[in-house]
Amino acid sequence: MNQSRQQQFMQLVNDNKRTIYKVCYMYASGEEHLKDLYQEVLANLWQGLDSFRGEAKVSTWIYRTAINTCVTYY
């Protein structure tokens, strides 16, 4: 039985939330900013989920997406 896209996404986020949080924490200037960055990363991951080609590890893709999101946010 295949998981739905939403279930896959939630599992992906759950498995990698520490990485996402760490990257956001490095760029955040406070607690509210941290929450905003985290939400931006999740939004970008959701948007890019279908275009992930699997040429790299999922964790690498998530890390790069988090870094790029935080840099772009500034």
C-alpha positions, 0 to 999 in steps of 0.5 A: 500500500502506497503512502499518500503524498502528505504522509510521505512528506510528514515522515520525511519531515519527522525523520529530518526535523533536527537537521531542518531545525539546526540550519534554521537556528544558525540563521535565526535572530530570535525565536519568532524568526526561527519559527518563520524560517522553519515554516519557510523551509517546510513550504519549500520542501513541500513545493519541491517534493515532486521534483526531487529526482533521487540523485542525492540522499533525501537528507542532502536534498533537505539540508540544501533546501534548508540552507538555500531557504534561509539564505534567500530569506535574508 
